[in-house]
Amino acid sequence: MSSYSSDGYSVLSTHPQQNQGSYSRLFHVNKSSFQRHYEIASANNQTLLYGDVSVYTPHKPDLTLHAGTNTHAPIVAVSRFGKLTSTLKIGLGDPNNVQGVEWEDLKRQNLRATEYGWQMTLRYSDGSRERRAFTWKRTHHAAVDGMTASSLSPRNYKLVDPLTGQLLAVFTSDRSLHKCGDLQINVNYGPDFDTMVFITYLSIHEKVRRRNESAAAAAS
């Protein structure tokens, strides 16, 4: 479903259980303090995805992920934040094309908001499909290769297989004027999986950002 490829692949050649171990890829997650969008760039700083943030526009997704450098690029995923629920709705594809989007739930799994679970259907080149579950967990230990996860940051998360505990991806905060941190994906489950990793983590990151802003405003 995703219309971009971060490294040239488009279809899994084997089932993911046979395709793990040495497929680590690094992405930079950028956002200026003065801008309302995220950018996901490759390790060599080529912008791959543009995450448009909406706060006040009615009926518009809170986060729209474009496969390119601006909002004119094709939409590959969206996220909607519920006002009366902790569950986020994740759309894989373009919601403007009803037949071309698959909706999943990103569910907060504890009161501390340190774990979020989601599912998706992985598709294989032999035509088979498999429903899989994944969990983002806040971490102070797991980190992107060569980095250290600060115990003070609420934005460090790892993506694990809840059945095996395997580390599938990890985000390590490295805040600066124009950067949020780095995201490392350790497996090749295909472009749709990568897109879901990006949109689910950015949704969590944006939720944390808004929660912190609200808390700061209430305390002032």
N, C-alpha and C positions, 0 to 999 in steps of 0.2 A: 504493500500500500504506500509506503514512503517513496517519494519521488526523487530523493537524493541518495547519494552513497558517500559515506565518510572516507572510504578508502578503496572504492572500486568494486566491492562485491555487491551482489544484488540478491542472490539466492543461496541458502544453505545447501551444501552438497551432502551433508550427513546429518544425522540427528545430533542435537547439541551435546548429549552425553559422550559422544565420540569426538567432540570438537572443542575440547577445553585444554587449558594448561599453558599455552604460550601465545595468547592472542591479545595481550595487554595493549590498550590504546589510550592515549592521553588527550584530553580536551581542556581548553581554558574557558572558564565561565566569567564573562566580563559584564560589568554594569557600572556606569558612572553614577556618582551620588546625585548628579544634576540631571540625569536622564531617566525616562520611564520605560526603558527596554533593556533586555538582556541580549547578549551575543554569545554564541558558542563557537569557539574557534578551534582549529586543529592545532597540533603541537607546533606547527610552523607558522601559527598565527593567521591562517586563512579562515575568514569568517564563513561558517557553514550554515548557521541557523540564527534567526532573529526572533526574539521573544517579545512580542508587543504586550504591554501591561495596560489594562483598563480598570479604572476604579469607579468612575462616575457615569459611564455611558450605559444606559439601560439596555438589557437584552444582549449586550456584547460579552463574550467570554472574558473572564478576568485575565487570562493569559492565552495568547495566540502565537503558535510557533510556525514561523515561515522558513521554507527551505531556500534561504538566500540572505541578502544583506539588508533588506528593508521590508516594509509591509506590502509591497507590490509583488513579492515572491509568492509562490504557491504555499497554501496552508497545509501543514502536515499533521498538526495536532492542536487541540485546545483544552483548556481547563476552566471549569466553573466552580466558584467557591459558594457554597450554600450559606445563607445568612442564619438559618435556624438549625443547621446540622453541621457536624464535624466532618462529614463525608464529602469529598470533592468528586465531581464528575469529570472524567478524562475522556476526550474524544480523539481516537486515532484516525486521522484523515481530516477532510474538510467538511464541516457541518453544513456548508452551503450546498453540498451534494449529499442528499439524504442517503443515497445508496452507497456512498463512499466513505462512511464514517462508522466506526465501531466504538460504542460507549462502554467504559469500565468505571468501577468505583475505586477511588483511593481513600481507604478507610483509616482513620485514626484508631489505634488499637489499645491505647491506654490514656488515662486522664492527664498524664504529664506531657503528652504529645511528643513522645520520644520514639514511637514506632508507628509506621504507616504500611498497610498491606494493600496489594493490588494483584490482579490476575490478567492474563492475556492468553490468546491462542497462538502458539508458534506453528508456523507452516514449514513443511520440509519439501525438498525438491522431488521426492517420490510421490508427492500428492497427499501425504498423510498430515494430520494435525494433532496437536497435543495441548491440552489446557494446563497451564502452569501458574503457580502462585509465587509471589516475591514479596519481600519485606524490607523496607528501609528502616534502619535502626540508628539512632544517634550513637556516636562512638567517640571515645577519647583515646583509643588505642590504634585501630586500623587507620591507615593513611595511604595516600598516593605514594608510589615509589619515590624515595628520596626526600619525602616531606615528613613532618611531625604534626600530629593532630593536637592542637592546643586544648587543654582541659577547660579553658575559659570560654570557648566558642560553642554556641548552641547550634551551629550550622554544619558540624562535621557528621556525616552520615555514611553508613555502609549499606549496600544492597546484598542481601543474602537469600539463599534458597532456604525456606523455613523447614524443609524436610531434612536436608543434609547439612545445613550451616555453611555451605560453600560461599565464599566471598566472590560475588559476581561483579560488583562495581563499588567504588568508594569516592566520596567527595571530601576534599580537605580544604578548609577555609584558608584563604591567604589574602586578606582584605588589603586593598590599597585604593587610591583615588579612582581607578578605572577597573578594578578586578575584584571578583568575589572569591575565586579559588580555582582549583583544578579538579577535574572529574576523570577518573580512570575506569574504563570498562575492560574487564578481564576475560570475557568470553565472546564468541562469535555466534550469536543467536539470530543474526540477520538485521537489516535496517529497521524493520518495524520495532524490534526489541530495543534497539538503540534509541529510536524516537521516544518510546515509552519511558526509557530511563531518563532521557532529557526532560520530558514534560512533567513526569512525576517528581523528579528532584526539584526542578525550578518552581513547581507549585508549592512544595514544602518550604523552599527557601523564601518565596514571596509571602507565604502565610506567616512565617517567623518574622519577616521584616515588618509586615503590617501589625502583627501583635506587639512587637517591640515599640513601634511608633505610637500605637494606641496607649500603651502603658506609660510611655514617656509624656504623652500629652495629658493623661489623667493625673500624673504626679506633679505637673507644672502648675 
